[in-house]
Amino acid sequence: MKAYVMINIRTGEIRDVVQHLQRVDGVQEASMTLGPYDAVATINAKDIQHLGNILASHIQPIPGVLETLTCLAIDIS
């Protein structure tokens, strides 16, 4: 299962949060973005339970993370 997590981050902490995200198990990619969100992370999880655990235990507690929005990717091939 693949998901994209858009993240709002406290001012001045974007670089630190993105570097932390890149070390989280299950995060395939993490990048700073321009627009309504400060960063986006691509997550690979075995199921919805695993995804929820990654978010609740490893992403949302990162210092500087203010808000997350998770979008599940759907394979249409």
Secondary structure, 3 states (H helix, E strand, C coil): CEEEEEEEECCCCHHHHHHHHCCCCCEEEEEECCCCCCEEEEEECCCHHHHHHHHHHHHCCCCCEEEEEEEECCCCC
